Amino acid sequence: MTRSPIYVAIDTPDITRAKEIAARVHHHVGGIKLGLEFFSAHGQAGVREMASIGLPIFLDLKLHDIPNTVAKAVQALAGLQPAILTIHAAGGLAMMEDAKAAAPAGTKVVAVTVLTSLDGEDLTSIGVEGDPHAQVSRLTLLAKQAGLDGVVCSAHEVKAAKKLWPHGFFVVPGIRPATGNGTGDQKRVMTPRQALDQGASILVIGRPITQAEDPDQAARAIEATL
Ligand SMILES: O=C(O)c1cc(=O)[nH]c(=O)n1[C@@H]1O[C@H](COP(=O)(O)O)[C@@H](O)[C@H]1O
């Protein structure tokens, strides 16, 4: 059986709740994504506890600092052997190269391009010329040059990004099932099926599953559309 492309984003500081969600969706997801909220509350011990459930761990810390600091942080995280680890492409070529060099061999290091919570207007407001499309393309080429494994982008850009990097690994958040879910703080969204059709390697899905009355049923319903 092939592994589900869904990584469930378990964004909570409550480890009991995190374990409960993981246990409920276990059979319908390919892995668990733990991010800043969970890591800030529970650190490496919490990640180890979640890893004991037996699903691959995507550690989403979006590291972004000078090359030496990021490389040392990656080294400090290496014992966790995450399946996937995020850094920010905006940290630049040297930062990405050093992060990859510091990561364990089995960890995919992927770079966040343009957050799915931003649109063209937001980019302009932080001084980035061009639309999300152009910026994602630019940062995808930089991540490829740095020797990373792939990038994080929205489903709106993934097709073009994949053309630039046919063997890249494409992580796509900003996923909303066709019915019943608000976009919340996300601005560049698509349905799970559309995102896969556009070329996503994996789908990051949080609230549509974790905030559902029945997370198991929500994950199962999404899986059925893939
Ligand atoms: O790196 C990420 O996973 C990420 C990048 C991005 O551009 N947008 C984005 O939403 N994410 C993460 O994907 C998850 C999306 O959660 P939901 O909006 O609840 O599905 C969150 O855990 C975010 O931290």
The ligand as an SDF file (V2000), in Angstrom:
LIG
                    3D

 24 25  0  0  0  0  0  0  0  0999 V2000
    5.9010   25.1580    6.2030 O   0  0  0  0  0  0  0  0  0  0  0  0
    4.6870   24.9600    6.3140 C   0  0  0  0  0  0  0  0  0  0  0  0
    4.2670   23.8420    6.5890 O   0  0  0  0  0  0  0  0  0  0  0  0
    3.7680   26.0530    5.9950 C   0  0  0  0  0  0  0  0  0  0  0  0
    4.1920   26.9460    5.0330 C   0  0  0  0  0  0  0  0  0  0  0  0
    3.3000   27.8800    4.5020 C   0  0  0  0  0  0  0  0  0  0  0  0
    3.6290   28.6510    3.5990 O   0  0  0  0  0  0  0  0  0  0  0  0
    2.0360   27.9050    4.9740 N   0  0  0  0  0  0  0  0  0  0  0  0
    1.5960   27.0730    5.9800 C   0  0  0  0  0  0  0  0  0  0  0  0
    0.4190   27.1370    6.3430 O   0  0  0  0  0  0  0  0  0  0  0  0
    2.4870   26.1740    6.5340 N   0  0  0  0  0  0  0  0  0  0  0  0
    2.0630   25.3280    7.6570 C   0  0  0  0  0  0  0  0  0  0  0  0
    1.0070   24.4780    7.2370 O   0  0  0  0  0  0  0  0  0  0  0  0
    0.0230   24.3460    8.2560 C   0  0  0  0  0  0  0  0  0  0  0  0
   -1.2990   24.8010    7.6910 C   0  0  0  0  0  0  0  0  0  0  0  0
   -2.2980   24.6280    8.6350 O   0  0  0  0  0  0  0  0  0  0  0  0
   -3.8440   24.7660    8.2670 P   0  0  0  0  0  0  0  0  0  0  0  0
   -4.0450   26.1190    7.6420 O   0  0  0  0  0  0  0  0  0  0  0  0
   -4.5070   24.6260    9.6040 O   0  0  0  0  0  0  0  0  0  0  0  0
   -4.1590   23.6370    7.3140 O   0  0  0  0  0  0  0  0  0  0  0  0
    0.4990   25.1560    9.4590 C   0  0  0  0  0  0  0  0  0  0  0  0
    1.0990   24.2570   10.3660 O   0  0  0  0  0  0  0  0  0  0  0  0
    1.5390   26.0960    8.8870 C   0  0  0  0  0  0  0  0  0  0  0  0
    2.5870   26.3410    9.7930 O   0  0  0  0  0  0  0  0  0  0  0  0
  1  2  2  0
  2  3  1  0
  2  4  1  0
  4  5  2  0
  4 11  1  0
  5  6  1  0
  6  7  2  0
  6  8  1  0
  8  9  1  0
  9 10  2  0
  9 11  1  0
 11 12  1  0
 12 13  1  0
 12 23  1  0
 13 14  1  0
 14 15  1  0
 14 21  1  0
 15 16  1  0
 16 17  1  0
 17 18  2  0
 17 19  1  0
 17 20  1  0
 21 22  1  0
 21 23  1  0
 23 24  1  0
M  END
$$$$
